[in-house]
């Protein structure tokens, strides 16, 4: 089946580059081109493309407004092209995701033929994936965000919440983290497959959006209850003897960072106080690691199919019988509240349970 694409960018050069890449493919048709946000909306409503590739900075109507209008009137998958991975541009890109865009990638370096070729390869991969995704309608009225969870008080609960996500994940991750109170009694770890260079911006964006402090993981860094730690792009994240370790081992499941690598590092010891959550994403990354966490005594949750952008990773975990609960995204925060029903930490930070790991330098993942 032919994939019909609408390109929206005020740069004639960028439109030409995208046109040259897309028109080389037999299964892709360039349905139309827009040079501003208003025209992008009008063409989307009229042409009904399978995917819109959109710039953010455009005249008449910018990409943010255009995405919001498209999602309200004719929900269509949107891939955002960011001019750079500088903080201001990355922030705009994640604002676009918050308003309904599915994914983001950096525009190519025009001076490098090698970079342009790699950009084309990645673009076509994303086009073929995103065009198949069913997008739900986003009403334009501003919804009041739900209040942060109030965790009931009981005995000691889990002390690690491990989250893995891929395609469609940034917004889902934000939904979960935004539900957590500032005094959440555990450390939250997130492995999100994301375009190269965007992980620092992703962490900064979440830090601004959430009550819980969010930061990028550093090699050898300690982790504490009441914070969220994001895996950087280009390196695997593991836990070892109370610290985060970042390694440049080969990609696993075609991913680096890999969710399986992180989940497996948790499963080296008993996981009685670990809760792992696998969100929307393509492929199988995280499924095998989730099974190991469950076998080691941990609790496992996956996002259900109707609320996923892509059901691949949760479906793979379900097929391995690695899952305790299958829930829609909006019910996962409530499940987390019940599982982490512990007294919020007060005074000195308590240590986590994963302090006696062995083989810290090894990546014991099934390839």
N, C-alpha and C positions, 0 to 999 in steps of 0.2 A: 504494500500500500504506500502511495506517495505521501510524503510529509510536506505540508504546506507551511512556509515560513514567511513571517512579516518582519522586516528589518526597520528599526526606528533609531536614527542617529542623525544629528544635524551636520555631521562631517561627511562631505561627498567622498572623501578618500576612504574613510572607514566603511561606508556603504559599498564602495567599489571592491574593497578587500573581501568583505563578507560575501558579496555577490560572486566573486571569482571562486571562493571556496565552496559555496553551496551549489553553484550551477555545474560543478564538476561531478556531482553525485547523481546517479540515475534515480535514486529513491527520494530525492529532495527537490521540491519546486519552490522557487522564490515567488510567493504570491503577491508581494507588494513591498514598497519602500515608503517610509515616512521621514520627514526632516524635522518634525517637532512633535510634542506630546499630543496636541489636539488632533493632528492628522493621524497619529498612531491609533488613537481611540476610534476615530471615524472609520479608518480602514479595518480595524479589528471587528467592529460591529458589522461592517458590510461584507468583508471577505471571509470571516470566520476561520482564521488560520489555525493550525495545530500548535504553533508556538510563536511567541513574539520575542525577538532579540532586541533589547532596548538599552539605550544610553540613559543616564540619569540627568545630566546637564543638557537641556534642550530649551529652545525659545518657545514662546507662546504658552506652553504648558510643560512643566518639567516632568521627568520620569516618575517621580513619586505621585504626583497628581494623576498622571495617566494610568499608572498601575492601579491606583485606588478606584478610578472610574471604570476601568476594564473589569476589575474583580467584582464590582457592584452590578454592572450591566451585562457583561458577556464573559464570564470567567474563562480565562485562557492561560495556559502555562507561560510564564515569563522568565527569560534568562537575562540577567542584568550584566552589562559590560561596564566595568569600572575603569576609569582612565588611569588609575595608579593604585598602589597599595599603601599610599600615604594615609595618615590617620583620618583626615577630613573626608577623603574619597571613600575609604572603607566604611566610615560611619554612615555615609549616604547609601552605600550598598546594603548595609544591614537594615537601615530604615526601609529600604525598598522591600526587603524580605519580610519585615514586620507587616508591611502593607499587602503582601500577597505574592511577591515574586518567589520562585522556587529555588533559584541558584544564582551564583555570581561568579564571574571570572574576569581576569584582568585583560585589557586590550593588549594587542601584540606590540612588541618593539619593532617599529617599521624599518629600523636600520639594520636589523639582523635577519637574514634569510632563514637561518636555522630556527630562530625564535618564532618566525612567522609560520614555518612548517609545523612546529610543535603546537602552536596556537590552533592551527587548522585541524590537527588531529584531535586535540582535546575538544574543540568546538563541535566537531561532527559527532563525537561520542556523546556529548551532553545533549545535542539536538535530538539524536535518536532515542535517548532515554526520556528526556523531559516531555517530548511531544506526545508520549503515550500516557502521561499522567492525567487523571481526572481532577480538575480543580473545582472546589466548591465556591459558591457565591459568598462574597464578603460585603455585607451591608455597609453603606457609607456612614450610618449613624455611629457615633462614638460609644462603644460599650464600656461601662465601668469595669475595670479589672477586678477580679475576685480578691477578697482580702487574703493576706498571707495565712497559711495554715496555723491553727492553734494546736500544738501537740499536747495530747493528754499526758498527765503525769503518772508514771508507774515505775516498775523496776528498770534496770539498765536495758536499753534496746540496742539495735545495731549501731555501729559507729562508722561504717563506710557505705555510701550510696554511690554506685558505679553506673554511669550512663554511657551508652554507645549509640551513635546515630550517624546517618549518612544523608542521602538525598532527601530534601525536605526537612532535615533535622534542625537547622538553626532556630527556626521558629518554635518547633516542638520542644527543644531544649530550653528556650527562653520561657515557655509556658510552665515547665516544671520548676525551673529555678526561681521564677518570679513568685511561685506559690510558697516558697520556703521562707520562714522567719529569719531575722538577723541572728537569732540565738539558736539556730538549728544545731542539735546536739551531735552532729557527725560531720565528717569530711565528705564533700561531694567531688567526685572525679568525673570528667567528661572527655570522651574520645569522640570527636566529630570529624568525619572526612570532609575536608574543605580545600578549596583551591590554594595553591602555594602562595604564601605571603599574607593570607587573610586571617590566620589564627590569632595574632596579637590584637587585631581589630575586633575579632569575634569576642575575645575575652574582655576587652574594654567596653564593648557594647553591652554585654551581659552585666558587667559591673555597674554601668549606669542605670540599667533597667531593673535590677534586682536589689532587694534589701541585703541579701547575703553578699559579702565581698567576694569578688571573682578575680582570679589572676591566672597568668600563664605559668605552667610548670617550669621549674628550673632543675637542672641536674644536681642531685645531692641535696635538694631542698627538703626541709621538714614540712609536714602537713599537720594541720590542727583542726579540731572540731569547729564548726561555724564558718567555714570558708569553702569556696568551690575552686577547683584546680583544673585548668584546661590543657589538654595535650597540645604541644606545638606541632605545626606541620613539618614533615620531612624526617621525623624521628619517632621511634616507638617509645611509649611511656610505660614504665613498670614501677612496682613498689618493692622496696627491699630495706629491711631493718629500719623501718620508720622514716624512710626518705623516698622521694621520687627519683627514679633513674631514667635518663633519656639515652637511647642507644640508636645507632645507625645501622642495625642489622638489615638484611634485605627485606623488601616489602613482603607482607604475608596477606594472602587473599588479594593481591595487587594493591595493597594499602600500606602506607606508612605515614601516620601512625595506624596501627591495626588494633581494633577492639579486642580480637582474640588474644593478642599478645598481652594486653593489659589485664583482661579477665583471667588469663592463665597465671599471671603473676600473683593474683589474689588467691587462686586456688592451690597454691603451693602449701598452704596451711589450712586449718579448719576455717570455714567461712560462716560460722554460726551468727556472726554479727556483721555480715555483708548482705546488702540488697543490691542486685544488679537489674538494670532496666535497659531493654533493647528497643529503640525507637525506629521510625521509618528509615528505609534504606535499601539500596539495591545489593544483590549478592548474598553471601553467607557469612560475612565477617561478624564475629561476636557469637555465633550460634554454638560453636564447639566450646569456646571459653565459658559460655553461660552454662552448658551442660556440666563442665568441670566444677564450676561454682556450686551448682545444685548438688552434685555428688559429694562435695565437701561440706555440705550442711547449710549453704546459703539459700536465700530466697530470691526467686527470679520472676520478673514481670516483663511482658512484651506488649507493645501497642497493637491494637486490633486492626484488621484490614480496612474497614470503612474510614477510619481516621488517619490512616497512613497515606502519604504521597506515593510511596513504593513499599509494598508488603514483603519484599524479598528477605531481609534479614530476620524479622520476626517469624515469618513462615518457616525459614530454615531451622530456627530454634524450636519451634513447635514440632516440626518433623522429627527432631532428635529426642523429643520428650524431655526437653530441658526447661520447661516453663511451668511455674506454679499458677500464674494468673495471666489471662489475656484480657486487656482492658482498653476501652477507648481513651484517647489522650486526656480528655477532661475528667476522667475518673481516677487516673493514676495518682494525682496529688493526694486524694483522699486515702488511697491505699498506702501511700508513703507515710501519711500522718499516723495511721494505725500501726504500721510496722515500727516507726521510730517513736513509739509512745514512751519516751524517757524524759527524765528531768533534764531541762536545759542546763548546760554546763555553767557553773559559777565558780569564781575563784580561778586557781591555776588550771590550765588546760590539761585534761586527762590524756594519757597516751592511747593510741589506737591498739587494736588487737594484733595487727600484722607486723610484729616486731621480731619474729624469729624465723624469717624466711631463709632458705638455702638456695644455692645455685643462682644467686642474684644476677650473675653475668650471663646466664644462659636463657635462650629464648625457646622454651620447650613447647612449641606450637606445632600442631599437625599441619603440614603443608599440603 
